[in-house]
Amino acid sequence: MKISIVGCGSISAAHIGAISKIDDAKIISVADCIAERAHSAAEKCGAKAFTSLEDMLADEKPDILHICTPHYLHVPMACAAMEQGIHVLCEKPCAMTQEQLKTLRQTQSKTGVKVGVSFQNRYNRSSLFLKDIIESKKYGELVGMRAIVTWKRDADYYASGDWRGKKTTEGGGVLINQAIHTLDLMNWLSGGISAVTAHVSNDHLQDVIEVEDTVSVLAEFKHGFRGIFYATTAHSVTSPVILEANFKDKTFRLEGDVVFEIADGLITPVSLPGDAEFFGKACWGSGHSALIGDFYDCVRNDKPFELDSFEGGNAVDVLLKIYESAQIGKRVQI
Ligand SMILES: NC(=O)c1ccc[n+]([C@@H]2O[C@H](COP(=O)([O-])OP(=O)(O)OC[C@H]3O[C@@H](n4cnc5c(N)ncnc54)[C@H](O)[C@@H]3O)[C@@H](O)[C@H]2O)c1
């Protein structure tokens, strides 16, 4: 399979590393509007370098395009590729607005190409373990969920890319960028969030960014229970994400890719199958390789890829309602 990548910044390295492990995949081209970044990535993977997506696709059409650019470019770039019959693996968030999400989904349906969204934490051992526990109903129905994301993002992080910290190019702050993974897990594992009452604020970097660095949400779930979602990048360290699923007599706590069982006041680690091979950067999770491998398998064998613009867009639907609730100061139904 012929692969191209657009956007050769931080996350592209995780994509290149994952692709290099797949025998029948060859990166033929990479593009970045900063020529130096395109050349450096091209050198690492023996590919051609371009400074625009248009020039890259005009030179040779890949089977799959990886989109690793800033948020505001995801939908236009994905649609440009899809219209040329190219499968697309897009970094999160797959869209920034409701209009963009609609366009993306319509283009996927119209062109029939495969779309994948990089919610790699769904492939973590801990996420799969919890999904299994919930679906098995071994401990009954869920009665609550709680998520806490406390990370550190200082001014130097925002200075590392001029798209960061701006509404028009990032679409928001901690919620749409860092905490979207945890929101997606909560929405996916719970069977869906049905209403939100939310508050957002910029507590730490008021003179630096125009988007929120802190968000708190009271979530109501389709299955009739409530949950709490809290995320901030104002902390002074980046801690592993905590996600808890409460059953009547037992709670499972995911902390990074580790699971704890809590019952009768006792907290015990759960041993998970497989090993934590590449629980790479603690805050990103380790699933890029698994997700990319799964996506390629679906392209290779023409199978549906579950985490497409419809499934991967669900977290965008929820987060836009969170922003709406925070803005109007009222509960919003989804
Ligand atoms: N899945 C994850 O865990 C994860 C982790 C980090 C980042 N991301 C996502 O990956 C994407 C990129 O983030 P990043 O941290 O690598 O950002 P970055 O700023 O390091 O990289 C983005 C790159 O895109 C390039 N670019 C900008 N406009 C372009 C254009 N018109 N044409 C070609 N190249 C262009 C920039 O020059 C830059 O090199 C974002 O959507 C981000 O949310 C995902």
The ligand as a Gaussian input file, in Angstrom:
#p B3LYP/6-31G(d) Opt

LIG

0 1
 N       -3.775000      11.222000      18.846000
 C       -3.002000      11.850000      19.724000
 O       -2.797000      11.406000      20.842000
 C       -2.390000      13.151000      19.334000
 C       -1.272000      13.652000      20.016000
 C       -0.732000      14.862000      19.583000
 C       -1.308000      15.553000      18.532000
 N       -2.415000      15.045000      17.930000
 C       -3.098000      15.764000      16.834000
 O       -2.246000      15.767000      15.695000
 C       -2.438000      16.967000      14.961000
 C       -1.101000      17.673000      14.840000
 O       -0.605000      17.954000      16.127000
 P        0.957000      18.168000      16.379000
 O        1.132000      18.221000      17.838000
 O        1.753000      17.212000      15.573000
 O        1.106000      19.656000      15.792000
 P        2.401000      20.321000      15.163000
 O        2.155000      21.779000      15.120000
 O        3.620000      19.794000      15.852000
 O        2.406000      19.722000      13.685000
 C        1.511000      20.153000      12.690000
 C        2.286000      20.274000      11.394000
 O        1.388000      20.618000      10.337000
 C        2.068000      21.511000       9.475000
 N        1.098000      22.276000       8.683000
 C        0.338000      23.327000       9.062000
 N       -0.395000      23.765000       8.024000
 C       -0.094000      22.976000       6.961000
 C       -0.517000      22.942000       5.608000
 N       -1.429000      23.801000       5.126000
 N        0.008000      22.003000       4.800000
 C        0.955000      21.120000       5.263000
 N        1.398000      21.125000       6.533000
 C        0.864000      22.025000       7.381000
 C        2.874000      22.389000      10.428000
 O        3.931000      23.061000       9.774000
 C        3.351000      21.363000      11.451000
 O        4.615000      20.824000      11.117000
 C       -3.495000      17.752000      15.747000
 O       -4.746000      17.461000      15.215000
 C       -3.385000      17.209000      17.148000
 O       -4.587000      17.343000      17.893000
 C       -2.937000      13.858000      18.286000

